């Protein structure tokens, strides 16, 4: 869940990078760079009252963060306000436990990958440019983590996470229903446009086609995510519901979605470093 651009009080931190390798315009930073970012996050949040952070390993239950807030209502009692996705899973665990690498230090080419096996047909590359950006494009075999963001405010689905706030309610409760997908070259796989379809049910905006067969969601208290928080604590309180199993989605339907959707999303976002500092994690019951 990327940072809320509607709030301007968060000042982006400049990152000083140790570059280890650069090939074909892909930059990879060394382990020391990631360690320094995590150290900066620890020092910048120590004794400042920050609540539990995200993303995390959903298989690890431990956490020492003492800040407690109420769990958000069930998604069907809140308004869907935004849908976006990150290339590679921000969370780890379940069926997405394979580390993609350190990436460029800005959240790209890092995160976690589907740890299962695809058939040769499913992983056959597609020729079209799928959701291209300056950070690359998507291809068959890639992993994405989709965030279906819900708000307790009286809002409707829209562009950026600012759509989750309103003039009437500046501090709504937030819930993110999370599903990790593997992109496959298979016309019989799930249709991303259906998975992200929006309907109004019982006076709430909903995403009725979120998969319900990908394992019992791990629910925990956390924060907004995105690489802008690699060295800074997120001040937002979020209830996360992360499904442990991966679903396969037809990559061509993802390409179609990026060409036009009500959220004005056209590319994959970067990932925040996995939070491992127990002082920044809530315990999972």
C-alpha positions in Angstrom: 0.0 0.0 0.0 1.8 3.1 -1.2 2.0 6.3 0.8 -1.0 8.6 0.9 -0.1 11.4 -1.5 -3.0 13.5 -0.2 -0.9 14.2 3.0 1.9 16.6 2.3 3.5 16.5 5.8 5.7 13.5 4.9 9.1 14.7 3.4 10.7 12.1 1.2 14.2 11.1 2.4 17.1 11.1 0.0 18.8 7.7 -0.3 22.5 7.4 -0.4 23.2 4.2 -2.5 26.1 1.9 -2.7 25.9 0.5 -6.2 27.2 -3.0 -6.6 26.3 -3.8 -10.2 24.5 -2.3 -13.2 23.6 -4.3 -16.2 21.0 -3.6 -18.9 19.8 -0.5 -17.0 19.0 -2.7 -14.0 20.7 -1.4 -10.8 21.4 -3.7 -7.9 22.5 -2.4 -4.5 24.6 -4.4 -2.1 23.5 -5.9 1.3 25.2 -3.1 3.1 22.9 -0.5 1.5 19.7 -2.4 2.6 21.2 -2.8 6.1 21.9 1.0 6.3 18.3 1.7 5.2 17.0 -0.6 7.9 19.3 1.0 10.5 18.1 4.4 9.5 14.5 3.3 9.9 15.2 2.0 13.4 17.0 5.2 14.5 14.4 7.5 12.8 11.5 5.8 14.6 13.1 4.9 18.0 11.1 6.4 21.0 8.9 8.5 18.7 5.7 6.6 19.2 5.3 5.1 15.7 2.8 2.3 15.5 3.4 -1.1 13.9 4.8 -1.1 10.3 4.3 -3.0 7.1 5.1 -5.1 5.1 6.2 -8.1 7.1 6.6 -11.9 6.9 3.1 -13.2 7.5 4.5 -16.5 8.8 6.3 -14.8 11.6 4.0 -14.0 14.5 6.4 -12.1 16.9 6.2 -8.4 17.4 7.0 -5.9 20.3 5.3 -2.7 19.1 3.1 -1.5 22.0 1.0 0.9 20.0 -2.5 -0.5 19.8 -5.5 0.6 17.6 -8.8 -0.9 16.9 -9.1 -3.4 14.1 -10.9 -1.9 11.1 -14.4 -3.2 10.3 -14.8 -6.1 7.9 -14.3 -5.1 4.3 -18.0 -5.5 3.5 -18.7 -2.8 6.1 -16.3 -0.3 4.5 -16.0 1.4 1.1 -13.5 0.2 -1.4 -11.5 3.4 -2.2 -8.5 2.3 -4.3 -6.9 -0.6 -6.0 -3.2 -0.6 -7.0 -0.4 -3.2 -7.3 3.3 -3.6 -6.6 5.7 -5.6 -8.8 6.8 -8.5 -6.6 5.1 -9.1 -3.3 5.8 -6.6 -0.5 4.9 -9.2 2.1 6.8 -12.5 2.5 5.5 -15.9 3.6 2.9 -18.3 2.3 3.5 -19.1 -1.3 5.6 -16.0 -1.9 8.7 -16.6 0.1 11.4 -16.4 -2.6 13.5 -13.2 -2.3 13.8 -11.3 -5.6 17.0 -9.6 -4.5 18.0 -6.2 -3.2 16.9 -4.3 -6.3 17.8 -0.7 -6.9 17.4 0.5 -3.4 14.3 2.5 -4.4 11.9 -0.4 -4.2 12.2 -1.8 -7.7 13.4 -5.4 -8.6 13.1 -6.3 -4.9 10.4 -7.9 -2.9 9.2 -11.6 -3.0 8.3 -14.0 -5.8 5.8 -16.8 -6.2 7.7 -19.8 -4.9 5.6 -22.3 -6.9 6.3 -23.7 -10.4 4.7 -22.6 -13.6 4.4 -24.7 -16.7 6.3 -23.8 -19.9 3.1 -22.6 -21.4 2.2 -20.4 -18.4 5.7 -18.8 -18.5 5.8 -18.3 -22.2 6.8 -14.6 -22.7 4.3 -12.2 -24.3 5.4 -9.7 -27.0 3.3 -6.8 -25.9 4.6 -4.2 -23.4 2.6 -4.9 -20.3 2.1 -1.9 -17.9 5.4 -0.3 -19.0 7.2 2.4 -17.0 10.7 3.8 -16.6 11.3 0.9 -14.2 10.5 -1.8 -16.8 7.4 -3.8 -17.8 5.6 -6.9 -16.6 6.2 -10.3 -18.2 4.9 -13.8 -17.8 6.1 -15.4 -14.6 6.2 -12.1 -12.7 4.6 -11.7 -9.3 2.4 -8.8 -8.3 0.8 -7.9 -4.9 -2.6 -6.2 -5.3 -3.9 -3.9 -2.6 -7.7 -3.5 -2.3 -7.9 -0.5 0.0 -11.0 0.1 2.1 -12.0 3.2 4.1 -14.5 3.8 6.8 -15.1 7.2 5.4 -18.1 8.0 3.0 -16.0 7.9 -0.1 -16.1 6.3 -3.6 -13.3 4.5 -5.5 -10.8 6.9 -7.1 -7.2 7.8 -8.0 -4.4 7.4 -5.4 -4.9 6.7 -1.7 -6.2 10.2 -1.3 -9.5 8.8 -2.4 -9.7 7.0 0.9 -9.9 10.3 2.8 -12.5 12.9 2.8 -13.0 16.5 3.9 -15.4 15.2 6.6 -13.1 12.5 8.0 -9.4 13.0 8.0 -8.6 9.9 10.0 -10.7 7.1 8.7 -10.1 3.5 9.6 -8.2 1.7 6.8 -8.2 -1.9 5.8 -6.2 -3.5 2.9 -7.4 -6.8 1.5 -4.3 -8.2 -0.1 -3.9 -10.9 -2.8 -0.6 -11.9 -4.5 -0.9 -13.0 -8.1 1.4 -14.8 -10.6 1.1 -13.5 -14.1 0.7 -16.3 -16.6 0.3 -16.6 -20.4 -2.9 -18.5 -20.2 -6.3 -17.4 -21.5 -8.0 -19.7 -19.1 -6.4 -18.1 -16.0 -8.2 -15.5 -13.9 -9.3 -12.2 -15.6 -7.8 -9.2 -13.8 -10.5 -6.9 -15.0 -13.1 -9.1 -13.2 -10.8 -9.4 -10.1 -10.8 -5.6 -9.8 -14.4 -5.0 -10.8 -16.3 -2.6 -8.5 -20.0 -2.9 -7.4 -22.1 -1.3 -4.8 -23.5 -3.8 -2.3 -25.6 -2.8 0.8 -24.6 0.8 0.1 -20.9 0.1 0.2 -18.5 0.1 -2.7 -17.0 -3.3 -2.9 -14.6 -5.5 -5.0 -16.8 -8.6 -5.0 -14.4 -10.8 -7.0 -11.4 -10.8 -4.6 -10.5 -14.5 -4.5 -11.9 -16.4 -1.5 -10.0 -19.7 -2.1 -6.4 -18.6 -1.4 -6.2 -19.5 2.2 -7.3 -18.0 5.5 -6.0 -14.4 5.5 -3.5 -13.3 8.0 -4.9 -10.3 9.8 -2.5 -7.9 11.6 -2.0 -4.2 12.6 0.4 -2.3 10.4 0.9 0.8 8.3 1.0 2.1 4.7 3.9 0.8 2.7 5.9 1.8 -0.4 9.6 2.5 -0.7 9.2 6.1 0.5 9.2 4.5 4.0 12.4 2.6 3.7 14.0 5.0 6.1 11.0 6.7 7.6 8.1 5.4 9.7 4.6 5.5 8.3 2.2 7.4 10.6 -0.9 5.7 9.2 -2.7 2.9 11.0 -3.9 0.1 8.7 -5.5 -3.3 9.3 -4.0 -5.8 6.9 -5.7 -9.0 5.6 -3.1 -10.9 3.6 -4.0 -14.1 1.8 -1.2 -16.7 2.0 -1.8 -18.5 -1.3 -1.0 -17.2 -4.8 -3.6 -17.0 -7.6 -2.8 -17.2 -11.3 -4.0 -14.3 -13.5 -3.9 -13.9 -17.3 -1.2 -11.4 -18.0 -3.0 -10.1 -21.1 -5.9 -9.0 -18.9 -3.5 -7.1 -16.6 -2.2 -5.3 -19.7 -5.7 -4.4 -20.6 -6.4 -3.0 -17.1 -3.3 -0.8 -17.2 -4.6 0.7 -20.5 -7.6 2.2 -18.7 -9.2 1.9 -15.2 -11.1 4.1 -12.8 -8.1 4.3 -10.5 -5.8 5.7 -13.3 -3.2 3.0 -12.5 -0.9 2.2 -15.4 2.2 0.6 -13.9 3.4 -1.4 -11.0 4.7 0.4 -7.9 7.8 -0.3 -6.0 8.0 -2.2 -2.7 9.1 -1.2 0.8 11.9 -3.2 2.4 10.5 -6.0 4.5 10.2 -4.8 8.1 12.0 -7.2 10.4 12.6 -5.0 13.5 10.4 -6.5 16.2 10.0 -3.1 17.8 8.2 -2.0 14.6 6.0 -5.1 14.3 2.7 -6.0 16.0 2.2 -9.5 17.4 0.0 -11.7 15.3 -2.5 -13.7 17.3 
